[in-house]
Amino acid sequence: MILNKADYTLYLHQDRLALGMDKGNFLRALIAPNYIWKFQKTLRKLEYYQNCKTGLFNKFMFYFIKYKFRKISLKLGFSIPPNVFGPGLSIVHYGTIVINSNTKVGKNCRIHACTNIGASGGQPEAPQIGDNVYIAPGAKIYGNIKIANNIAIGANAVVNKSFEEEGILIAGNPAKKIKAIDIKRIIKHV
């Protein structure tokens, strides 16, 4: 969670590394903007203003940033609330991504399109996901569960129970352990 200006800067830096972006140049950003990076910058700025800023002017800025955030969220198909993801978030493609606001995801998460992470059966508890987790396209993760660090979740997996063992690949419907893996081969910047 972003609690000060230093955290805000760290989160932006880690997100940039996770997306494999260089500082780039102004002309390239103007001609061919990276909308996912724009979304992530707006998300982090919204978190910063929501968690750290007070006062009348900052309140106006918060609502302006919130408006921009909603606009780009609709454009890209993302329903990602603030203060869910740790630093190093990498959203790979445009497309539907729906995340419950009670979900907590650690640092260095790589997430693909058509992913849903949420509560189950009207319960308020949502998944708690560790660090260095890869979530493949179409994964559904729901319920009051915990996912350990260094886990890869396969395409179209339905995860409805906890996985406490680190360094594994889980897949299937319902999800089960497939094999041990090295997450550094999947998430390169870790």
C-alpha positions as a printed Julia matrix, in Angstrom:
190×3 Matrix{Float64}:
   0.0     0.0     0.0
   1.29    3.46   -0.9
   1.73    5.45    2.3
   4.05    8.3     1.21
   5.77    9.91   -1.77
   8.73    7.49   -1.57
   6.34    4.5    -1.8
   4.59    6.12   -4.77
   7.92    6.54   -6.6
   8.97    2.97   -5.74
   5.68    1.5    -7.0
   5.96    3.39  -10.3
   9.57    2.27  -10.76
   8.75   -1.38  -10.0
   5.7    -1.31  -12.31
   7.84    0.13  -15.11
  10.39   -2.68  -14.66
   7.65   -5.31  -14.57
   6.21   -4.04  -17.85
   9.69   -4.02  -19.41
   9.51   -0.34  -20.25
  12.31    2.11  -20.6
  11.83    5.78  -19.91
  11.0     6.16  -23.62
  10.78    9.38  -25.46
   8.01   11.93  -25.66
   7.44   11.56  -29.41
   6.91    7.78  -29.24
   4.51    8.17  -26.31
   2.57   10.76  -28.28
   2.33    8.69  -31.49
   1.8     5.25  -29.95
   0.81    5.54  -26.28
   0.98    2.5   -24.04
  -2.49    2.52  -22.46
  -1.7    -0.21  -19.95
   1.19    1.87  -18.59
  -1.11    4.91  -18.55
  -3.67    2.86  -16.58
  -1.08    1.7   -14.07
   0.31    5.22  -13.56
  -3.23    6.51  -12.97
  -3.94    3.63  -10.54
  -0.81    4.42   -8.52
  -1.56    8.15   -8.51
  -5.12    7.45   -7.31
  -3.74    5.25   -4.51
  -1.29    8.01   -3.53
  -3.98   10.68   -3.36
  -6.43    8.38   -1.6
  -3.96    7.26    1.08
  -1.69   10.27    1.58
  -3.21   13.56    0.56
  -5.58   15.72    2.59
  -6.94   19.21    2.17
  -9.45   20.84   -0.13
  -7.27   21.13   -3.25
  -6.09   17.53   -2.91
  -9.72   16.41   -2.57
 -10.48   18.0    -5.95
  -7.37   16.36   -7.44
  -8.46   13.0    -6.01
 -11.86   13.2    -7.7
 -10.3    14.35  -10.98
  -7.83   11.42  -10.92
 -10.68    9.06   -9.99
 -12.62   10.28  -13.04
  -9.59    9.69  -15.3
  -9.09    6.26  -13.72
 -12.69    5.2   -14.38
 -12.49    6.43  -17.95
  -9.34    4.45  -18.8
 -10.62    1.41  -16.85
 -13.71    1.29  -19.05
 -11.62    1.74  -22.17
  -9.35   -1.2   -21.35
 -11.92   -3.47  -19.69
 -10.26   -3.47  -16.26
 -12.19   -3.48  -12.99
  -9.27   -3.12  -10.59
  -9.85   -1.17   -7.36
  -7.04    0.8    -5.69
  -4.82   -0.7    -2.96
  -5.04   -4.3    -4.16
  -1.71   -4.91   -5.92
   1.78   -4.48   -4.52
   4.67   -3.0    -6.5
   5.75   -4.68   -9.74
   2.3    -5.16  -11.28
   2.42   -6.27  -14.92
  -0.85   -6.34  -16.84
   0.03   -8.11  -20.07
  -2.94   -7.45  -22.38
  -6.1    -5.41  -22.73
  -9.24   -7.32  -21.82
 -11.53   -8.11  -18.98
  -9.87   -8.25  -15.58
 -12.19   -8.17  -12.56
 -10.74   -7.92   -9.04
 -12.63   -7.75   -5.72
 -11.66   -4.8    -3.53
 -10.97   -7.11   -0.54
  -8.34   -9.03   -2.49
  -4.69   -8.44   -1.6
  -1.91   -9.33   -4.04
   1.8    -9.11   -3.22
   4.62   -7.7    -5.27
   5.57   -8.75   -8.82
   2.23  -10.08  -10.03
   1.93  -10.78  -13.76
  -1.72  -10.98  -14.8
  -3.38  -11.73  -18.14
  -6.79  -10.95  -19.65
 -10.1   -12.63  -18.78
  -9.09  -13.09  -15.15
 -11.51  -12.9   -12.21
 -10.43  -12.72   -8.58
 -13.21  -12.35   -6.06
 -15.32  -13.42   -3.12
 -17.6   -16.44   -3.12
 -21.31  -16.67   -2.36
 -21.73  -13.13   -1.04
 -18.98  -13.52    1.56
 -16.76  -10.47    2.15
 -13.5   -12.46    2.28
 -11.5   -12.58   -0.94
  -8.25  -14.3    -1.95
  -4.93  -13.27   -0.4
  -2.22  -13.82   -3.01
   1.52  -13.8    -2.28
   4.54  -12.34   -4.07
   5.83  -13.33   -7.51
   2.6   -14.87   -8.79
   1.85  -15.46  -12.48
  -1.85  -15.56  -13.39
  -2.49  -16.92  -16.89
  -5.43  -15.94  -19.15
  -8.87  -16.98  -18.03
  -7.98  -17.9   -14.45
 -10.76  -17.7   -11.87
  -9.66  -17.34   -8.24
 -12.34  -17.0    -5.6
 -13.23  -17.55   -1.97
 -11.49  -17.05    1.36
  -8.23  -18.64    0.22
  -4.49  -18.02    0.37
  -2.04  -18.47   -2.5
   1.63  -18.74   -1.47
   4.6   -16.95   -3.03
   6.22  -18.0    -6.32
   3.19  -19.75   -7.82
   2.07  -19.91  -11.45
  -1.65  -20.34  -12.09
  -2.41  -21.98  -15.44
  -4.77  -20.82  -18.16
  -8.48  -21.24  -17.36
  -7.7   -22.62  -13.9
 -10.47  -22.48  -11.29
  -8.81  -21.92   -7.92
 -11.22  -22.3    -4.99
  -8.91  -23.69   -2.29
  -5.68  -22.52   -0.66
  -2.22  -23.5    -1.91
   0.45  -23.01    0.78
   3.36  -24.73   -1.03
   5.7   -22.29   -2.79
   7.25  -22.71   -6.23
   4.53  -24.74   -7.93
   2.33  -24.62  -11.01
  -1.39  -25.08  -10.37
  -3.97  -25.63  -13.09
  -7.24  -27.36  -13.89
 -10.86  -27.22  -12.82
 -10.71  -27.43   -9.83
  -7.06  -26.42   -9.6
  -4.46  -28.85   -8.33
  -0.68  -28.96   -8.16
   0.84  -29.93  -11.5
   4.58  -29.67  -10.84
   7.33  -27.67   -9.18
   8.56  -24.66  -11.17
  11.09  -21.84  -11.06
   9.01  -18.65  -11.19
  12.05  -16.66  -12.43
  11.68  -18.39  -15.78
   8.16  -16.95  -16.13
   8.48  -13.56  -14.41
  11.78  -12.29  -15.8
  12.29   -9.17  -13.66
  12.16  -11.0   -10.29
